[in-house]
Amino acid sequence: MQTLTGKICDTGGSSWEPYEQKELLTTRINNIIKDYSPNQIIREFLQNADDAKATRFSVIVDRRN
């Protein structure tokens, strides 16, 4: 009996193309941050930390740029 994974991965010679992210993760994060105001991005990160049940949340501001 073939496993479900085997059924999904066995393309039988069809044109299966693997998917991979084309944009660097750091570039993606930078582009997302540009869409938010400073207050919004802090709130978004804080909400994400809360959703993840984080016990600590830190913000480091680099003002060099």
PDB file of N, CA, C, O and CB in Angstrom:
ATOM      1  N   MET A   1       0.845  -1.178   0.000  1.00  0.00           N
ATOM      2  CA  MET A   1       0.000   0.000   0.000  1.00  0.00           C
ATOM      3  C   MET A   1       0.892   1.243   0.000  1.00  0.00           C
ATOM      4  O   MET A   1       1.810   1.358   0.812  1.00  0.00           O
ATOM      5  CB  MET A   1      -0.962  -0.003   1.224  1.00  0.00           C
ATOM      6  N   GLN A   2       0.617   2.159  -0.904  1.00  0.00           N
ATOM      7  CA  GLN A   2       1.394   3.392  -1.008  1.00  0.00           C
ATOM      8  C   GLN A   2       0.929   4.398   0.043  1.00  0.00           C
ATOM      9  O   GLN A   2      -0.267   4.535   0.303  1.00  0.00           O
ATOM     10  CB  GLN A   2       1.270   3.996  -2.426  1.00  0.00           C
ATOM     11  N   THR A   3       1.895   5.099   0.645  1.00  0.00           N
ATOM     12  CA  THR A   3       1.559   6.112   1.646  1.00  0.00           C
ATOM     13  C   THR A   3       0.981   7.351   0.969  1.00  0.00           C
ATOM     14  O   THR A   3       1.140   7.548  -0.235  1.00  0.00           O
ATOM     15  CB  THR A   3       2.802   6.488   2.482  1.00  0.00           C
ATOM     16  N   LEU A   4       0.313   8.175   1.758  1.00  0.00           N
ATOM     17  CA  LEU A   4      -0.243   9.420   1.219  1.00  0.00           C
ATOM     18  C   LEU A   4       0.866  10.302   0.666  1.00  0.00           C
ATOM     19  O   LEU A   4       0.718  10.904  -0.398  1.00  0.00           O
ATOM     20  CB  LEU A   4      -1.034  10.177   2.302  1.00  0.00           C
ATOM     21  N   THR A   5       1.988  10.376   1.400  1.00  0.00           N
ATOM     22  CA  THR A   5       3.123  11.175   0.921  1.00  0.00           C
ATOM     23  C   THR A   5       3.602  10.653  -0.424  1.00  0.00           C
ATOM     24  O   THR A   5       3.904  11.432  -1.328  1.00  0.00           O
ATOM     25  CB  THR A   5       4.280  11.155   1.944  1.00  0.00           C
ATOM     26  N   GLY A   6       3.669   9.339  -0.552  1.00  0.00           N
ATOM     27  CA  GLY A   6       4.088   8.739  -1.813  1.00  0.00           C
ATOM     28  C   GLY A   6       3.143   9.083  -2.944  1.00  0.00           C
ATOM     29  O   GLY A   6       3.582   9.346  -4.064  1.00  0.00           O
ATOM     30  N   LYS A   7       1.841   9.084  -2.662  1.00  0.00           N
ATOM     31  CA  LYS A   7       0.856   9.441  -3.684  1.00  0.00           C
ATOM     32  C   LYS A   7       0.986  10.901  -4.099  1.00  0.00           C
ATOM     33  O   LYS A   7       0.871  11.234  -5.278  1.00  0.00           O
ATOM     34  CB  LYS A   7      -0.559   9.170  -3.176  1.00  0.00           C
ATOM     35  N   ILE A   8       1.226  11.765  -3.124  1.00  0.00           N
ATOM     36  CA  ILE A   8       1.351  13.197  -3.417  1.00  0.00           C
ATOM     37  C   ILE A   8       2.628  13.479  -4.189  1.00  0.00           C
ATOM     38  O   ILE A   8       2.620  14.253  -5.146  1.00  0.00           O
ATOM     39  CB  ILE A   8       1.326  14.019  -2.121  1.00  0.00           C
ATOM     40  N   CYS A   9       3.732  12.850  -3.774  1.00  0.00           N
ATOM     41  CA  CYS A   9       5.034  13.136  -4.376  1.00  0.00           C
ATOM     42  C   CYS A   9       5.252  12.405  -5.693  1.00  0.00           C
ATOM     43  O   CYS A   9       6.052  12.857  -6.513  1.00  0.00           O
ATOM     44  CB  CYS A   9       6.133  12.772  -3.416  1.00  0.00           C
ATOM     45  N   ASP A  10       4.565  11.289  -5.921  1.00  0.00           N
ATOM     46  CA  ASP A  10       4.716  10.530  -7.154  1.00  0.00           C
ATOM     47  C   ASP A  10       3.891  11.199  -8.243  1.00  0.00           C
ATOM     48  O   ASP A  10       2.669  11.055  -8.290  1.00  0.00           O
ATOM     49  CB  ASP A  10       4.284   9.048  -6.960  1.00  0.00           C
ATOM     50  N   THR A  11       4.564  11.925  -9.110  1.00  0.00           N
ATOM     51  CA  THR A  11       3.847  12.674 -10.146  1.00  0.00           C
ATOM     52  C   THR A  11       3.633  11.852 -11.405  1.00  0.00           C
ATOM     53  O   THR A  11       2.945  12.289 -12.327  1.00  0.00           O
ATOM     54  CB  THR A  11       4.601  13.940 -10.492  1.00  0.00           C
ATOM     55  N   GLY A  12       4.223  10.658 -11.446  1.00  0.00           N
ATOM     56  CA  GLY A  12       4.018   9.807 -12.618  1.00  0.00           C
ATOM     57  C   GLY A  12       4.549  10.422 -13.900  1.00  0.00           C
ATOM     58  O   GLY A  12       3.989  10.197 -14.973  1.00  0.00           O
ATOM     59  N   GLY A  13       5.611  11.187 -13.803  1.00  0.00           N
ATOM     60  CA  GLY A  13       6.217  11.782 -14.986  1.00  0.00           C
ATOM     61  C   GLY A  13       5.595  13.098 -15.415  1.00  0.00           C
ATOM     62  O   GLY A  13       5.998  13.668 -16.429  1.00  0.00           O
ATOM     63  N   SER A  14       4.629  13.587 -14.667  1.00  0.00           N
ATOM     64  CA  SER A  14       4.032  14.873 -15.043  1.00  0.00           C
ATOM     65  C   SER A  14       5.010  16.005 -14.765  1.00  0.00           C
ATOM     66  O   SER A  14       6.035  15.806 -14.114  1.00  0.00           O
ATOM     67  CB  SER A  14       2.709  15.108 -14.281  1.00  0.00           C
ATOM     68  N   SER A  15       4.692  17.168 -15.252  1.00  0.00           N
ATOM     69  CA  SER A  15       5.599  18.316 -15.103  1.00  0.00           C
ATOM     70  C   SER A  15       5.432  18.954 -13.726  1.00  0.00           C
ATOM     71  O   SER A  15       4.756  19.974 -13.590  1.00  0.00           O
ATOM     72  CB  SER A  15       5.338  19.364 -16.211  1.00  0.00           C
ATOM     73  N   TRP A  16       6.032  18.371 -12.732  1.00  0.00           N
ATOM     74  CA  TRP A  16       5.994  18.852 -11.351  1.00  0.00           C
ATOM     75  C   TRP A  16       7.158  19.799 -11.156  1.00  0.00           C
ATOM     76  O   TRP A  16       8.308  19.416 -11.369  1.00  0.00           O
ATOM     77  CB  TRP A  16       6.051  17.673 -10.325  1.00  0.00           C
ATOM     78  N   GLU A  17       6.880  21.035 -10.753  1.00  0.00           N
ATOM     79  CA  GLU A  17       7.944  21.999 -10.514  1.00  0.00           C
ATOM     80  C   GLU A  17       8.014  22.320  -9.036  1.00  0.00           C
ATOM     81  O   GLU A  17       7.020  22.740  -8.445  1.00  0.00           O
ATOM     82  CB  GLU A  17       7.724  23.280 -11.337  1.00  0.00           C
ATOM     83  N   PRO A  18       9.180  22.126  -8.428  1.00  0.00           N
ATOM     84  CA  PRO A  18       9.301  22.487  -7.011  1.00  0.00           C
ATOM     85  C   PRO A  18       9.162  23.995  -6.832  1.00  0.00           C
ATOM     86  O   PRO A  18       9.602  24.778  -7.675  1.00  0.00           O
ATOM     87  CB  PRO A  18      10.652  22.004  -6.437  1.00  0.00           C
ATOM     88  N   TYR A  19       8.548  24.386  -5.729  1.00  0.00           N
ATOM     89  CA  TYR A  19       8.357  25.802  -5.433  1.00  0.00           C
ATOM     90  C   TYR A  19       9.388  26.230  -4.409  1.00  0.00           C
ATOM     91  O   TYR A  19       9.601  25.547  -3.408  1.00  0.00           O
ATOM     92  CB  TYR A  19       6.921  26.082  -4.919  1.00  0.00           C
ATOM     93  N   GLU A  20      10.007  27.326  -4.652  1.00  0.00           N
ATOM     94  CA  GLU A  20      10.887  27.903  -3.645  1.00  0.00           C
ATOM     95  C   GLU A  20      10.769  29.415  -3.696  1.00  0.00           C
ATOM     96  O   GLU A  20      10.481  30.008  -4.736  1.00  0.00           O
ATOM     97  CB  GLU A  20      12.356  27.455  -3.860  1.00  0.00           C
ATOM     98  N   GLN A  21      11.001  30.015  -2.543  1.00  0.00           N
ATOM     99  CA  GLN A  21      10.891  31.465  -2.434  1.00  0.00           C
ATOM    100  C   GLN A  21      12.003  32.111  -3.244  1.00  0.00           C
ATOM    101  O   GLN A  21      13.170  31.744  -3.105  1.00  0.00           O
ATOM    102  CB  GLN A  21      10.953  31.920  -0.953  1.00  0.00           C
ATOM    103  N   LYS A  22      11.653  33.060  -4.079  1.00  0.00           N
ATOM    104  CA  LYS A  22      12.639  33.731  -4.933  1.00  0.00           C
ATOM    105  C   LYS A  22      13.235  34.961  -4.258  1.00  0.00           C
ATOM    106  O   LYS A  22      14.328  35.397  -4.617  1.00  0.00           O
ATOM    107  CB  LYS A  22      12.000  34.133  -6.257  1.00  0.00           C
ATOM    108  N   GLU A  23      12.537  35.511  -3.299  1.00  0.00           N
ATOM    109  CA  GLU A  23      12.969  36.723  -2.622  1.00  0.00           C
ATOM    110  C   GLU A  23      13.679  36.340  -1.321  1.00  0.00           C
ATOM    111  O   GLU A  23      13.191  35.489  -0.577  1.00  0.00           O
ATOM    112  CB  GLU A  23      11.761  37.667  -2.342  1.00  0.00           C
ATOM    113  N   LEU A  24      14.816  36.958  -1.048  1.00  0.00           N
ATOM    114  CA  LEU A  24      15.502  36.707   0.214  1.00  0.00           C
ATOM    115  C   LEU A  24      14.584  37.061   1.377  1.00  0.00           C
ATOM    116  O   LEU A  24      13.817  38.021   1.303  1.00  0.00           O
ATOM    117  CB  LEU A  24      16.818  37.514   0.295  1.00  0.00           C
ATOM    118  N   LEU A  25      14.666  36.288   2.440  1.00  0.00           N
ATOM    119  CA  LEU A  25      13.820  36.538   3.601  1.00  0.00           C
ATOM    120  C   LEU A  25      14.048  37.940   4.150  1.00  0.00           C
ATOM    121  O   LEU A  25      13.092  38.627   4.510  1.00  0.00           O
ATOM    122  CB  LEU A  25      14.085  35.498   4.687  1.00  0.00           C
ATOM    123  N   THR A  26      15.307  38.370   4.218  1.00  0.00           N
ATOM    124  CA  THR A  26      15.598  39.704   4.748  1.00  0.00           C
ATOM    125  C   THR A  26      15.007  40.797   3.854  1.00  0.00           C
ATOM    126  O   THR A  26      14.542  41.821   4.353  1.00  0.00           O
ATOM    127  CB  THR A  26      17.115  39.902   4.888  1.00  0.00           C
ATOM    128  N   THR A  27      15.024  40.584   2.555  1.00  0.00           N
ATOM    129  CA  THR A  27      14.419  41.542   1.629  1.00  0.00           C
ATOM    130  C   THR A  27      12.915  41.576   1.825  1.00  0.00           C
ATOM    131  O   THR A  27      12.310  42.648   1.821  1.00  0.00           O
ATOM    132  CB  THR A  27      14.762  41.188   0.169  1.00  0.00           C
ATOM    133  N   ARG A  28      12.306  40.410   1.997  1.00  0.00           N
ATOM    134  CA  ARG A  28      10.857  40.333   2.203  1.00  0.00           C
ATOM    135  C   ARG A  28      10.452  41.059   3.473  1.00  0.00           C
ATOM    136  O   ARG A  28       9.495  41.833   3.466  1.00  0.00           O
ATOM    137  CB  ARG A  28      10.396  38.872   2.266  1.00  0.00           C
ATOM    138  N   ILE A  29      11.172  40.819   4.568  1.00  0.00           N
ATOM    139  CA  ILE A  29      10.864  41.489   5.838  1.00  0.00           C
ATOM    140  C   ILE A  29      11.029  42.993   5.689  1.00  0.00           C
ATOM    141  O   ILE A  29      10.185  43.758   6.156  1.00  0.00           O
ATOM    142  CB  ILE A  29      11.769  40.961   6.974  1.00  0.00           C
ATOM    143  N   ASN A  30      12.104  43.425   5.044  1.00  0.00           N
ATOM    144  CA  ASN A  30      12.344  44.853   4.833  1.00  0.00           C
ATOM    145  C   ASN A  30      11.203  45.488   4.040  1.00  0.00           C
ATOM    146  O   ASN A  30      10.761  46.589   4.371  1.00  0.00           O
ATOM    147  CB  ASN A  30      13.680  45.071   4.104  1.00  0.00           C
ATOM    148  N   ASN A  31      10.726  44.813   3.005  1.00  0.00           N
ATOM    149  CA  ASN A  31       9.619  45.349   2.205  1.00  0.00           C
ATOM    150  C   ASN A  31       8.322  45.414   3.002  1.00  0.00           C
ATOM    151  O   ASN A  31       7.548  46.358   2.843  1.00  0.00           O
ATOM    152  CB  ASN A  31       9.413  44.498   0.956  1.00  0.00           C
ATOM    153  N   ILE A  32       8.076  44.434   3.849  1.00  0.00           N
ATOM    154  CA  ILE A  32       6.876  44.454   4.696  1.00  0.00           C
ATOM    155  C   ILE A  32       6.952  45.615   5.678  1.00  0.00           C
ATOM    156  O   ILE A  32       5.967  46.326   5.880  1.00  0.00           O
ATOM    157  CB  ILE A  32       6.714  43.115   5.459  1.00  0.00           C
ATOM    158  N   ILE A  33       8.110  45.808   6.284  1.00  0.00           N
ATOM    159  CA  ILE A  33       8.286  46.882   7.268  1.00  0.00           C
ATOM    160  C   ILE A  33       8.042  48.249   6.631  1.00  0.00           C
ATOM    161  O   ILE A  33       7.507  49.145   7.283  1.00  0.00           O
ATOM    162  CB  ILE A  33       9.701  46.828   7.877  1.00  0.00           C
ATOM    163  N   LYS A  34       8.423  48.416   5.381  1.00  0.00           N
ATOM    164  CA  LYS A  34       8.216  49.695   4.696  1.00  0.00           C
ATOM    165  C   LYS A  34       6.736  50.043   4.566  1.00  0.00           C
ATOM    166  O   LYS A  34       6.387  51.216   4.434  1.00  0.00           O
ATOM    167  CB  LYS A  34       8.856  49.658   3.316  1.00  0.00           C
ATOM    168  N   ASP A  35       5.864  49.035   4.602  1.00  0.00           N
ATOM    169  CA  ASP A  35       4.420  49.262   4.468  1.00  0.00           C
ATOM    170  C   ASP A  35       3.763  49.705   5.770  1.00  0.00           C
ATOM    171  O   ASP A  35       2.586  50.064   5.767  1.00  0.00           O
ATOM    172  CB  ASP A  35       3.749  48.005   3.974  1.00  0.00           C
ATOM    173  N   TYR A  36       4.485  49.690   6.870  1.00  0.00           N
ATOM    174  CA  TYR A  36       3.937  50.042   8.182  1.00  0.00           C
ATOM    175  C   TYR A  36       4.570  51.328   8.700  1.00  0.00           C
ATOM    176  O   TYR A  36       5.713  51.643   8.369  1.00  0.00           O
ATOM    177  CB  TYR A  36       4.161  48.898   9.187  1.00  0.00           C
ATOM    178  N   SER A  37       3.818  52.071   9.515  1.00  0.00           N
ATOM    179  CA  SER A  37       4.416  53.188  10.251  1.00  0.00           C
ATOM    180  C   SER A  37       5.196  52.576  11.419  1.00  0.00           C
ATOM    181  O   SER A  37       4.957  51.420  11.769  1.00  0.00           O
ATOM    182  CB  SER A  37       3.312  54.225  10.759  1.00  0.00           C
ATOM    183  N   PRO A  38       6.126  53.326  12.030  1.00  0.00           N
ATOM    184  CA  PRO A  38       6.873  52.775  13.175  1.00  0.00           C
ATOM    185  C   PRO A  38       5.961  52.256  14.291  1.00  0.00           C
ATOM    186  O   PRO A  38       6.229  51.197  14.860  1.00  0.00           O
ATOM    187  CB  PRO A  38       7.801  53.837  13.742  1.00  0.00           C
ATOM    188  N   ASN A  39       4.896  52.981  14.608  1.00  0.00           N
ATOM    189  CA  ASN A  39       3.981  52.514  15.655  1.00  0.00           C
ATOM    190  C   ASN A  39       3.263  51.233  15.245  1.00  0.00           C
ATOM    191  O   ASN A  39       3.076  50.331  16.062  1.00  0.00           O
ATOM    192  CB  ASN A  39       2.957  53.598  15.985  1.00  0.00           C
ATOM    193  N   GLN A  40       2.865  51.156  13.993  1.00  0.00           N
ATOM    194  CA  GLN A  40       2.154  49.966  13.518  1.00  0.00           C
ATOM    195  C   GLN A  40       3.045  48.730  13.547  1.00  0.00           C
ATOM    196  O   GLN A  40       2.591  47.646  13.914  1.00  0.00           O
ATOM    197  CB  GLN A  40       1.630  50.193  12.102  1.00  0.00           C
ATOM    198  N   ILE A  41       4.313  48.887  13.161  1.00  0.00           N
ATOM    199  CA  ILE A  41       5.197  47.718  13.109  1.00  0.00           C
ATOM    200  C   ILE A  41       5.467  47.186  14.512  1.00  0.00           C
ATOM    201  O   ILE A  41       5.535  45.973  14.713  1.00  0.00           O
ATOM    202  CB  ILE A  41       6.524  48.073  12.412  1.00  0.00           C
ATOM    203  N   ILE A  42       5.624  48.092  15.491  1.00  0.00           N
ATOM    204  CA  ILE A  42       5.830  47.643  16.873  1.00  0.00           C
ATOM    205  C   ILE A  42       4.590  46.900  17.360  1.00  0.00           C
ATOM    206  O   ILE A  42       4.703  45.844  17.983  1.00  0.00           O
ATOM    207  CB  ILE A  42       6.146  48.846  17.809  1.00  0.00           C
ATOM    208  N   ARG A  43       3.416  47.442  17.080  1.00  0.00           N
ATOM    209  CA  ARG A  43       2.168  46.763  17.481  1.00  0.00           C
ATOM    210  C   ARG A  43       2.043  45.401  16.811  1.00  0.00           C
ATOM    211  O   ARG A  43       1.620  44.432  17.442  1.00  0.00           O
ATOM    212  CB  ARG A  43       0.944  47.630  17.130  1.00  0.00           C
ATOM    213  N   GLU A  44       2.407  45.327  15.542  1.00  0.00           N
ATOM    214  CA  GLU A  44       2.332  44.057  14.808  1.00  0.00           C
ATOM    215  C   GLU A  44       3.279  43.022  15.415  1.00  0.00           C
ATOM    216  O   GLU A  44       2.894  41.874  15.635  1.00  0.00           O
ATOM    217  CB  GLU A  44       2.668  44.274  13.317  1.00  0.00           C
ATOM    218  N   PHE A  45       4.519  43.433  15.684  1.00  0.00           N
ATOM    219  CA  PHE A  45       5.474  42.510  16.302  1.00  0.00           C
ATOM    220  C   PHE A  45       5.008  42.081  17.690  1.00  0.00           C
ATOM    221  O   PHE A  45       5.139  40.914  18.060  1.00  0.00           O
ATOM    222  CB  PHE A  45       6.862  43.158  16.393  1.00  0.00           C
ATOM    223  N   LEU A  46       4.466  43.020  18.453  1.00  0.00           N
ATOM    224  CA  LEU A  46       3.970  42.702  19.791  1.00  0.00           C
ATOM    225  C   LEU A  46       2.794  41.723  19.711  1.00  0.00           C
ATOM    226  O   LEU A  46       2.705  40.790  20.509  1.00  0.00           O
ATOM    227  CB  LEU A  46       3.545  43.990  20.528  1.00  0.00           C
ATOM    228  N   GLN A  47       1.906  41.936  18.761  1.00  0.00           N
ATOM    229  CA  GLN A  47       0.781  41.013  18.583  1.00  0.00           C
ATOM    230  C   GLN A  47       1.271  39.627  18.181  1.00  0.00           C
ATOM    231  O   GLN A  47       0.756  38.620  18.667  1.00  0.00           O
ATOM    232  CB  GLN A  47      -0.196  41.552  17.526  1.00  0.00           C
ATOM    233  N   ASN A  48       2.265  39.571  17.293  1.00  0.00           N
ATOM    234  CA  ASN A  48       2.831  38.279  16.900  1.00  0.00           C
ATOM    235  C   ASN A  48       3.458  37.574  18.092  1.00  0.00           C
ATOM    236  O   ASN A  48       3.307  36.362  18.250  1.00  0.00           O
ATOM    237  CB  ASN A  48       3.873  38.463  15.792  1.00  0.00           C
ATOM    238  N   ALA A  49       4.161  38.329  18.934  1.00  0.00           N
ATOM    239  CA  ALA A  49       4.765  37.746  20.136  1.00  0.00           C
ATOM    240  C   ALA A  49       3.683  37.225  21.075  1.00  0.00           C
ATOM    241  O   ALA A  49       3.821  36.144  21.647  1.00  0.00           O
ATOM    242  CB  ALA A  49       5.646  38.785  20.861  1.00  0.00           C
ATOM    243  N   ASP A  50       2.616  37.988  21.232  1.00  0.00           N
ATOM    244  CA  ASP A  50       1.507  37.557  22.084  1.00  0.00           C
ATOM    245  C   ASP A  50       0.849  36.295  21.523  1.00  0.00           C
ATOM    246  O   ASP A  50       0.539  35.369  22.273  1.00  0.00           O
ATOM    247  CB  ASP A  50       0.465  38.684  22.219  1.00  0.00           C
ATOM    248  N   ASP A  51       0.640  36.260  20.218  1.00  0.00           N
ATOM    249  CA  ASP A  51       0.053  35.076  19.586  1.00  0.00           C
ATOM    250  C   ASP A  51       0.925  33.835  19.797  1.00  0.00           C
ATOM    251  O   ASP A  51       0.418  32.721  19.929  1.00  0.00           O
ATOM    252  CB  ASP A  51      -0.150  35.323  18.085  1.00  0.00           C
ATOM    253  N   ALA A  52       2.245  34.046  19.828  1.00  0.00           N
ATOM    254  CA  ALA A  52       3.185  32.940  20.015  1.00  0.00           C
ATOM    255  C   ALA A  52       3.409  32.613  21.489  1.00  0.00           C
ATOM    256  O   ALA A  52       4.229  31.757  21.822  1.00  0.00           O
ATOM    257  CB  ALA A  52       4.512  33.270  19.358  1.00  0.00           C
ATOM    258  N   LYS A  53       2.681  33.295  22.369  1.00  0.00           N
ATOM    259  CA  LYS A  53       2.796  33.090  23.825  1.00  0.00           C
ATOM    260  C   LYS A  53       4.206  33.398  24.338  1.00  0.00           C
ATOM    261  O   LYS A  53       4.716  32.734  25.240  1.00  0.00           O
ATOM    262  CB  LYS A  53       2.423  31.644  24.185  1.00  0.00           C
ATOM    263  N   ALA A  54       4.819  34.421  23.742  1.00  0.00           N
ATOM    264  CA  ALA A  54       6.164  34.823  24.160  1.00  0.00           C
ATOM    265  C   ALA A  54       6.129  35.378  25.578  1.00  0.00           C
ATOM    266  O   ALA A  54       5.150  36.000  25.990  1.00  0.00           O
ATOM    267  CB  ALA A  54       6.749  35.872  23.189  1.00  0.00           C
ATOM    268  N   THR A  55       7.193  35.148  26.307  1.00  0.00           N
ATOM    269  CA  THR A  55       7.302  35.695  27.662  1.00  0.00           C
ATOM    270  C   THR A  55       8.174  36.937  27.694  1.00  0.00           C
ATOM    271  O   THR A  55       8.219  37.641  28.703  1.00  0.00           O
ATOM    272  CB  THR A  55       7.863  34.646  28.614  1.00  0.00           C
ATOM    273  N   ARG A  56       8.870  37.213  26.594  1.00  0.00           N
ATOM    274  CA  ARG A  56       9.698  38.423  26.485  1.00  0.00           C
ATOM    275  C   ARG A  56       9.501  39.033  25.109  1.00  0.00           C
ATOM    276  O   ARG A  56       9.241  38.335  24.128  1.00  0.00           O
ATOM    277  CB  ARG A  56      11.205  38.104  26.733  1.00  0.00           C
ATOM    278  N   PHE A  57       9.632  40.358  25.060  1.00  0.00           N
ATOM    279  CA  PHE A  57       9.558  41.080  23.793  1.00  0.00           C
ATOM    280  C   PHE A  57      10.559  42.220  23.872  1.00  0.00           C
ATOM    281  O   PHE A  57      10.488  43.041  24.786  1.00  0.00           O
ATOM    282  CB  PHE A  57       8.099  41.610  23.501  1.00  0.00           C
ATOM    283  N   SER A  58      11.486  42.282  22.933  1.00  0.00           N
ATOM    284  CA  SER A  58      12.508  43.332  22.928  1.00  0.00           C
ATOM    285  C   SER A  58      12.504  44.042  21.587  1.00  0.00           C
ATOM    286  O   SER A  58      12.223  43.444  20.548  1.00  0.00           O
ATOM    287  CB  SER A  58      13.909  42.746  23.226  1.00  0.00           C
ATOM    288  N   VAL A  59      12.820  45.323  21.629  1.00  0.00           N
ATOM    289  CA  VAL A  59      12.949  46.123  20.413  1.00  0.00           C
ATOM    290  C   VAL A  59      14.304  46.806  20.465  1.00  0.00           C
ATOM    291  O   VAL A  59      14.648  47.451  21.455  1.00  0.00           O
ATOM    292  CB  VAL A  59      11.783  47.173  20.276  1.00  0.00           C
ATOM    293  N   ILE A  60      15.060  46.662  19.408  1.00  0.00           N
ATOM    294  CA  ILE A  60      16.353  47.331  19.296  1.00  0.00           C
ATOM    295  C   ILE A  60      16.249  48.292  18.121  1.00  0.00           C
ATOM    296  O   ILE A  60      15.945  47.876  17.003  1.00  0.00           O
ATOM    297  CB  ILE A  60      17.539  46.299  19.102  1.00  0.00           C
ATOM    298  N   VAL A  61      16.497  49.562  18.364  1.00  0.00           N
ATOM    299  CA  VAL A  61      16.388  50.580  17.327  1.00  0.00           C
ATOM    300  C   VAL A  61      17.795  50.980  16.892  1.00  0.00           C
ATOM    301  O   VAL A  61      18.611  51.411  17.706  1.00  0.00           O
ATOM    302  CB  VAL A  61      15.582  51.820  17.833  1.00  0.00           C
ATOM    303  N   ASP A  62      18.061  50.833  15.612  1.00  0.00           N
ATOM    304  CA  ASP A  62      19.340  51.227  15.034  1.00  0.00           C
ATOM    305  C   ASP A  62      19.104  52.516  14.263  1.00  0.00           C
ATOM    306  O   ASP A  62      18.484  52.490  13.200  1.00  0.00           O
ATOM    307  CB  ASP A  62      19.937  50.098  14.108  1.00  0.00           C
ATOM    308  N   ARG A  63      19.578  53.618  14.766  1.00  0.00           N
ATOM    309  CA  ARG A  63      19.336  54.929  14.152  1.00  0.00           C
ATOM    310  C   ARG A  63      20.459  55.360  13.209  1.00  0.00           C
ATOM    311  O   ARG A  63      20.523  56.528  12.823  1.00  0.00           O
ATOM    312  CB  ARG A  63      19.158  55.974  15.232  1.00  0.00           C
ATOM    313  N   ARG A  64      21.329  54.449  12.840  1.00  0.00           N
ATOM    314  CA  ARG A  64      22.446  54.811  11.969  1.00  0.00           C
ATOM    315  C   ARG A  64      22.005  55.177  10.561  1.00  0.00           C
ATOM    316  O   ARG A  64      22.714  55.917   9.880  1.00  0.00           O
ATOM    317  CB  ARG A  64      23.430  53.679  11.905  1.00  0.00           C
ATOM    318  N   ASN A  65      20.880  54.693  10.110  1.00  0.00           N
ATOM    319  CA  ASN A  65      20.451  54.991   8.731  1.00  0.00           C
ATOM    320  C   ASN A  65      19.323  55.940   8.752  1.00  0.00           C
ATOM    321  O   ASN A  65      18.816  56.319   7.697  1.00  0.00           O
ATOM    322  CB  ASN A  65      20.050  53.737   7.978  1.00  0.00           C
TER     323      ASN A  65
END
